[in-house]
Amino acid sequence: MAGYYLMPHPPIMVYEVGREETQKVQKTIESCRSIGQEIKAIQPETIIIITSHGPLFSDAIALSLEPSISGSLRQFGAPNVALSYDIDLELTKLIIDKATSQNIQTVGVTKKFLKYYNRQYELDHGSIVPLSFVHEYYQDYKLVHITYGMISCLDLYRFGLLIRDAIRELGRKVVVIASGDLSHRLSHDGPYSYSPKGKIFDETIIKYLEEGKTLEIFKMNKKDIEEAGECGYRSILILLGVLGKFKGQILSYEAPFGVGYAVGKFTSVADENLYEKLKENHLQKVQEKIINSDDYVKLARQSLQYYFKHKRLMEVPKELPPEMLETRRGVFVSLKKEGSLRGCIGTFLPTTYSIAHEIIQNAYEAAFHDPRFPELTEDELDDIEISVDVLSEPTKANIEELDPKKYGIIVMQGKRRGLLLPDLEGVDTVSKQIAIACQKAGIDPNKHFEIEKFTVERHVEGGLKHEV
């Protein structure tokens, strides 16, 4: 291995796209050009590019597996900015084989495969933009094109370790580029909604990359990372696995458009495999979260653990608080993995004799019978965040009474019913809340329908209950 880099991918820093706007990211452009010149001096046989904008899967890492790949920036008005590469199939296949042997899910992406998903087999802008700065100076290399998946952070790191093993096994001279932008939420005037977490995320990860602190990067708060709205963190995690122990240098950082662009280069100083330590830290964090959870979410998790062990639903424990044993309410159980929904099933009216029984039943349904997702596996359970929403009794309402932050709604038209919980990300207006609820139920919003509203008592792992 010969070089390791972090490069951003805003099309606007390519002159044919950004024109005079490129002046606002001049430091970023100069840093990327210096990397292009450095790669020319290295003369690698292969460049591995890790991107967020190729075919992205929730449960697998995607590797391009045709003999070649090409693409352009035509969607950004610059069709003449086009690149084409031969794929290093030998290295790509070896990486896939090694990942498969370690139970890391990958998919070899071909034209035929992507047709099933109604997608084109092409080089994405997350690859074209950084590689265009290499192309200015050097073109004599093959490509390994990787799109990270929404799998666990630990498996992304482990995948990086396997890339390192594969490179060494073949004796390739390889450069690895992690393509990704940092926070997209740095400005009130930017293209995305502002969050104060954005600046904190960018400053923190830059600091840890400069200091070579892999463990600290993994300890960063996942909810804060999600709030920052980045697209580079997962690329970086794979790069960390490839790197081992490292020294980092951030060549530049700019954020003129409300999105953070960091350019960095790294030196591997020693072999290092932190997987077991990272796994230990992760399990400790999971246990702390469970210990600090209330009885509602503890019961949901315990019921899933019981089901994996005994293959049947657990009985309701007798030592639960009276309100869980004696009260009947509608309950929703939600499962999230790496910030993304992994299952959610609920009842807006009680169907069992207690809240506790409702939680056990709906936790099982969310894990195994949500038609949007494959069944939950036992290996995933430690990576799952569980929340339990206990619903108040619905009451009739008119549109003027609604508030999507405070109230969930049930829309009804004949036998059709659609429910939407309150305080959902992206649902910030009454009209949007009603439209989504109607769509879920197949209700024509232009015809008469009735509305009921309800409140939610939300219980989350590691936190106290709160009214939504």
ZAMARGU-4260 file (C-alpha; in steps of 0.2 Angstrom, whole numbers, plus 5000, padded with zeros to 4 digits):
<rodrens>
0) 5000/5000/5000 | 5006/5017/4995 | 4994/5031/5000 | 4979/5035/5010 | 4968/5050/5008
5) 4952/5059/5013 | 4944/5069/4999 | 4927/5078/4997 | 4916/5077/4982 | 4906/5092/4979
10) 4903/5094/4960 | 4904/5113/4962 | 4923/5112/4964 | 4925/5105/4947 | 4926/5121/4936
15) 4914/5114/4922 | 4901/5113/4936 | 4905/5127/4948 | 4913/5140/4936 | 4916/5156/4946
20) 4909/5148/4962 | 4925/5137/4962 | 4934/5152/4969 | 4925/5149/4985 | 4933/5132/4987
25) 4950/5136/4981 | 4960/5129/4996 | 4950/5113/4994 | 4954/5112/4975 | 4973/5116/4978
30) 4974/5102/4992 | 4965/5090/4980 | 4978/5094/4966 | 4992/5092/4978 | 4985/5074/4981
35) 4984/5071/4962 | 5002/5076/4960 | 5007/5065/4975 | 4998/5050/4967 | 5007/5053/4951
40) 5024/5052/4960 | 5018/5035/4969 | 5011/5028/4952 | 5000/5015/4960 | 4993/5000/4950
45) 4976/5002/4958 | 4966/5015/4967 | 4952/5010/4979 | 4939/5023/4980 | 4926/5022/4994
50) 4910/5032/4991 | 4893/5036/4998 | 4885/5039/4981 | 4886/5022/4972 | 4872/5009/4975
55) 4869/5010/4993 | 4862/4995/5003 | 4856/4994/5021 | 4863/4977/5023 | 4878/4975/5012
60) 4894/4984/5005 | 4893/4986/4986 | 4908/4982/4975 | 4908/4986/4956 | 4911/4969/4947
65) 4910/4973/4928 | 4927/4973/4919 | 4925/4992/4918 | 4915/5007/4924 | 4912/5024/4917
70) 4902/5040/4922 | 4901/5058/4920 | 4894/5074/4929 | 4880/5076/4916 | 4867/5077/4930
75) 4876/5093/4936 | 4877/5100/4918 | 4895/5094/4914 | 4893/5079/4903 | 4911/5082/4896
80) 4918/5079/4913 | 4919/5060/4911 | 4930/5046/4917 | 4932/5028/4913 | 4942/5014/4921
85) 4946/4996/4920 | 4941/4987/4937 | 4954/4977/4946 | 4943/4962/4946 | 4957/4951/4954
90) 4958/4962/4969 | 4939/4966/4970 | 4935/4947/4970 | 4948/4943/4983 | 4940/4957/4995
95) 4923/4950/4992 | 4929/4932/4996 | 4938/4938/5012 | 4923/4947/5017 | 4911/4932/5014
100) 4923/4921/5024 | 4921/4933/5039 | 4902/4935/5037 | 4902/4953/5031 | 4889/4955/5018
105) 4894/4961/5001 | 4887/4962/4984 | 4896/4961/4967 | 4887/4975/4957 | 4884/4972/4939
110) 4873/4979/4925 | 4861/4965/4926 | 4860/4966/4945 | 4856/4985/4945 | 4843/4983/4932
115) 4833/4974/4946 | 4834/4990/4956 | 4831/5001/4941 | 4848/5009/4943 | 4862/5012/4930
120) 4879/5004/4932 | 4890/5020/4932 | 4903/5029/4941 | 4895/5041/4954 | 4900/5059/4957
125) 4907/5054/4974 | 4920/5045/4964 | 4922/5056/4949 | 4925/5072/4958 | 4940/5066/4968
130) 4947/5055/4954 | 4946/5070/4942 | 4960/5078/4952 | 4970/5063/4951 | 4966/5061/4932
135) 4974/5078/4929 | 4991/5071/4933 | 4990/5052/4932 | 4979/5039/4923 | 4988/5023/4922
140) 4979/5013/4936 | 4964/5001/4938 | 4950/5005/4950 | 4941/4996/4965 | 4925/5004/4967
145) 4917/5002/4984 | 4900/5010/4990 | 4899/5008/5009 | 4884/5000/5016 | 4873/5004/5031
150) 4880/4989/5041 | 4887/4991/5058 | 4902/5002/5061 | 4912/4988/5068 | 4910/4978/5052
155) 4915/4993/5041 | 4931/4994/5051 | 4933/4975/5050 | 4930/4976/5031 | 4945/4989/5030
160) 4956/4976/5039 | 4951/4963/5025 | 4955/4976/5011 | 4972/4978/5019 | 4975/4959/5019
165) 4969/4957/5001 | 4981/4971/4995 | 4996/4962/5004 | 4991/4945/4997 | 4992/4951/4979
170) 5007/4963/4982 | 4998/4977/4974 | 5004/4995/4975 | 4988/5003/4980 | 4981/5020/4985
175) 4965/5021/4995 | 4954/5036/4994 | 4939/5039/5007 | 4927/5050/4998 | 4915/5060/5008
180) 4909/5077/5014 | 4908/5081/5032 | 4893/5090/5040 | 4879/5097/5028 | 4871/5107/5041
185) 4884/5121/5045 | 4874/5136/5040 | 4856/5143/5040 | 4859/5148/5022 | 4865/5131/5016
190) 4855/5118/5006 | 4851/5108/5022 | 4843/5113/5038 | 4855/5120/5051 | 4861/5110/5066
195) 4874/5116/5080 | 4880/5097/5080 | 4887/5100/5062 | 4901/5111/5068 | 4905/5100/5083
200) 4906/5085/5072 | 4918/5093/5059 | 4929/5100/5073 | 4929/5083/5082 | 4933/5071/5068
205) 4946/5083/5061 | 4955/5083/5078 | 4955/5064/5080 | 4960/5061/5062 | 4975/5073/5064
210) 4979/5064/5081 | 4977/5046/5074 | 4964/5042/5087 | 4954/5028/5080 | 4946/5023/5096
215) 4940/5041/5099 | 4932/5041/5082 | 4922/5026/5086 | 4917/5033/5102 | 4909/5048/5094
220) 4890/5050/5098 | 4880/5041/5085 | 4865/5053/5087 | 4876/5068/5085 | 4884/5061/5069
225) 4866/5058/5062 | 4861/5075/5067 | 4877/5083/5059 | 4870/5076/5042 | 4887/5070/5035
230) 4891/5057/5021 | 4910/5054/5025 | 4910/5045/5042 | 4907/5028/5035 | 4920/5030/5022
235) 4932/5035/5035 | 4929/5020/5046 | 4934/5008/5032 | 4949/5018/5029 | 4954/5017/5047
240) 4954/4998/5045 | 4965/4999/5030 | 4977/5011/5039 | 4981/5002/5056 | 4990/5014/5067
245) 4992/5031/5058 | 4997/5049/5058 | 4986/5061/5050 | 4987/5078/5041 | 4972/5089/5036
250) 4978/5099/5021 | 4963/5110/5021 | 4945/5113/5028 | 4932/5124/5021 | 4913/5126/5022
255) 4908/5141/5011 | 4891/5133/5006 | 4886/5126/5023 | 4894/5109/5020 | 4911/5104/5027
260) 4925/5099/5015 | 4940/5092/5023 | 4955/5085/5013 | 4968/5074/5022 | 4982/5062/5019
265) 4988/5049/5031 | 5003/5038/5035 | 5002/5020/5041 | 5015/5019/5055 | 5012/5001/5061
270) 5000/4986/5059 | 4986/4988/5071 | 4970/4978/5073 | 4958/4986/5086 | 4943/4976/5082
275) 4942/4966/5098 | 4945/4982/5108 | 4931/4991/5098 | 4919/4977/5100 | 4922/4977/5119
280) 4919/4995/5120 | 4903/4993/5110 | 4896/4979/5121 | 4900/4989/5136 | 4891/5004/5129
285) 4876/4993/5125 | 4876/4986/5143 | 4877/5004/5150 | 4862/5009/5139 | 4852/4994/5144
290) 4855/4997/5163 | 4850/5016/5161 | 4834/5011/5152 | 4817/5011/5160 | 4806/4995/5162
295) 4797/4998/5145 | 4812/4997/5134 | 4820/4984/5145 | 4805/4973/5142 | 4805/4975/5124
300) 4824/4970/5123 | 4822/4956/5135 | 4807/4949/5125 | 4818/4948/5109 | 4833/4940/5118
305) 4820/4927/5125 | 4813/4924/5108 | 4830/4921/5100 | 4834/4909/5114 | 4818/4899/5116
310) 4809/4903/5099 | 4793/4908/5108 | 4786/4923/5116 | 4790/4926/5134 | 4777/4927/5147
315) 4774/4944/5156 | 4786/4946/5171 | 4776/4948/5187 | 4788/4960/5195 | 4784/4975/5183
320) 4776/4991/5189 | 4757/4990/5191 | 4754/5003/5177 | 4762/4990/5164 | 4752/4976/5171
325) 4735/4983/5174 | 4733/4997/5160 | 4728/4993/5142 | 4735/5005/5129 | 4740/5005/5111
330) 4759/5003/5109 | 4772/5005/5095 | 4789/4997/5096 | 4802/5004/5085 | 4819/4997/5080
335) 4833/5007/5073 | 4850/5002/5067 | 4864/5015/5064 | 4851/5028/5064 | 4840/5020/5051
340) 4823/5012/5054 | 4825/4993/5055 | 4807/4989/5060 | 4791/4997/5068 | 4775/4989/5072
345) 4761/4995/5084 | 4743/4995/5089 | 4734/5012/5091 | 4721/5003/5102 | 4725/4989/5114
350) 4724/4971/5108 | 4730/4962/5123 | 4726/4963/5142 | 4741/4975/5147 | 4754/4987/5141
355) 4767/4974/5145 | 4759/4961/5134 | 4757/4974/5120 | 4776/4978/5121 | 4781/4959/5120
360) 4769/4956/5105 | 4774/4972/5096 | 4793/4970/5099 | 4791/4953/5091 | 4781/4959/5076
365) 4793/4974/5073 | 4808/4962/5073 | 4801/4948/5062 | 4785/4953/5053 | 4788/4971/5047
370) 4786/4968/5028 | 4798/4982/5024 | 4813/4973/5031 | 4821/4956/5032 | 4819/4947/5049
375) 4830/4953/5063 | 4845/4942/5066 | 4852/4938/5084 | 4869/4946/5078 | 4860/4962/5075
380) 4852/4964/5092 | 4867/4973/5100 | 4867/4986/5086 | 4848/4989/5088 | 4841/5004/5097
385) 4823/5001/5104 | 4810/5014/5108 | 4793/5011/5115 | 4778/5023/5112 | 4763/5021/5123
390) 4748/5030/5115 | 4734/5040/5124 | 4716/5036/5119 | 4713/5044/5102 | 4700/5059/5102
395) 4691/5067/5087 | 4700/5082/5081 | 4699/5095/5067 | 4714/5101/5057 | 4715/5117/5067
400) 4719/5107/5083 | 4733/5097/5075 | 4752/5099/5079 | 4764/5086/5071 | 4777/5089/5085
405) 4764/5086/5099 | 4750/5075/5092 | 4750/5059/5081 | 4735/5057/5070 | 4723/5043/5064
410) 4714/5047/5047 | 4698/5037/5043 | 4688/5034/5028 | 4676/5020/5028 | 4686/5005/5034
415) 4702/5012/5029 | 4713/5019/5043 | 4731/5027/5043 | 4741/5031/5058 | 4756/5043/5060
420) 4766/5045/5076 | 4770/5063/5082 | 4788/5071/5081 | 4794/5062/5066 | 4809/5068/5057
425) 4804/5078/5041 | 4786/5079/5046 | 4785/5097/5051 | 4768/5103/5044 | 4750/5097/5047
430) 4747/5096/5028 | 4762/5084/5027 | 4757/5074/5042 | 4739/5071/5034 | 4746/5068/5017
435) 4757/5054/5023 | 4744/5046/5034 | 4732/5046/5020 | 4744/5038/5008 | 4748/5024/5021
440) 4730/5020/5022 | 4726/5022/5003 | 4714/5036/5008 | 4709/5050/4995 | 4713/5066/5003
445) 4701/5075/4992 | 4686/5066/4999 | 4679/5067/5016 | 4689/5059/5030 | 4689/5059/5049
450) 4704/5063/5060 | 4708/5058/5077 | 4723/5064/5087 | 4733/5056/5101 | 4748/5060/5112
455) 4763/5048/5115 | 4773/5044/5130 | 4790/5039/5122 | 4802/5028/5131 | 4820/5027/5123
460) 4835/5016/5128 | 4847/5025/5140 | 4835/5039/5143 | 4819/5043/5154 | 4802/5043/5147
465) 4795/5059/5140 | 4779/5066/5133 | 4780/5069/5114
</rodrens>
